[in-house]
Amino acid sequence: MFERRMMPRVVPAEGLYARINGKLAARVVDISSFGAKLVLAHSLTPGSPIDVQIPVDSGGEIRVKGRVQRSDI
């Protein structure tokens, strides 16, 4: 299969979880510097803005803003 991504995706070694828009829990399936595949219990509207917070071991979080590209449920 032809890979279209500019940067390779990395699959987390352990379960990696995030919060979406401050309230929805999500599991991070894979991640790169240009995007991530997330699994949520809710559908998100393609094109809508998204705020992703990923906790880190130091007690802080990585926070990025983006846009939903695809959504399946």
C-alpha positions as CSV (number, residue, x, y, z in Angstrom):
1,M,0.0,0.0,0.0
2,F,1.3,3.5,-0.9
3,E,1.9,5.7,2.1
4,R,0.7,9.3,1.6
5,R,1.8,10.7,5.0
6,M,4.7,13.1,5.0
7,M,5.9,11.8,8.4
8,P,5.8,8.2,9.7
9,R,3.3,7.4,12.4
10,V,4.5,5.8,15.6
11,V,2.4,3.4,17.6
12,P,2.7,4.0,21.4
13,A,4.4,1.2,23.3
14,E,1.8,1.4,26.1
15,G,-1.7,2.6,26.2
16,L,-1.7,6.3,25.5
17,Y,-4.8,8.3,26.2
18,A,-5.9,11.9,25.5
19,R,-8.7,14.3,26.3
20,I,-10.5,15.9,23.4
21,N,-11.8,19.5,23.7
22,G,-11.3,19.2,27.5
23,K,-14.0,16.5,28.0
24,L,-14.0,13.5,25.7
25,A,-11.6,10.6,26.4
26,A,-9.7,9.1,23.5
27,R,-7.2,6.4,22.9
28,V,-4.2,7.3,20.7
29,V,-3.7,4.6,18.1
30,D,-0.8,6.2,16.3
31,I,0.8,9.7,16.2
32,S,3.3,11.8,14.2
33,S,4.3,15.4,14.1
34,F,1.5,16.0,11.6
35,G,-1.4,14.1,13.0
36,A,-2.8,11.3,15.0
37,K,-5.4,8.5,14.9
38,L,-7.7,8.6,17.9
39,V,-10.4,6.3,19.0
40,L,-13.4,7.9,20.7
41,A,-16.8,6.7,21.7
42,H,-18.3,9.8,20.0
43,S,-18.2,10.9,16.4
44,L,-16.6,14.2,15.5
45,T,-17.6,16.4,12.5
46,P,-14.9,16.5,9.8
47,G,-13.5,20.0,9.4
48,S,-14.3,21.0,13.0
49,P,-11.5,22.4,15.2
50,I,-10.1,20.1,17.9
51,D,-8.1,20.6,21.0
52,V,-6.1,17.5,22.1
53,Q,-4.4,17.2,25.5
54,I,-2.1,14.3,26.1
55,P,-0.8,13.8,29.7
56,V,2.9,13.3,30.3
57,D,4.7,11.5,33.2
58,S,5.9,14.8,34.7
59,G,2.3,15.7,35.6
60,G,1.9,18.2,32.7
61,E,0.4,17.8,29.3
62,I,1.1,18.2,25.6
63,R,-1.6,20.3,24.1
64,V,-2.2,20.7,20.4
65,K,-4.9,22.3,18.2
66,G,-5.9,20.9,14.9
67,R,-8.8,20.0,12.7
68,V,-10.7,16.7,12.3
69,Q,-9.9,15.1,9.0
70,R,-12.0,11.9,9.2
71,S,-14.5,10.5,11.6
72,D,-16.1,7.0,11.6
73,I,-18.3,5.4,14.2
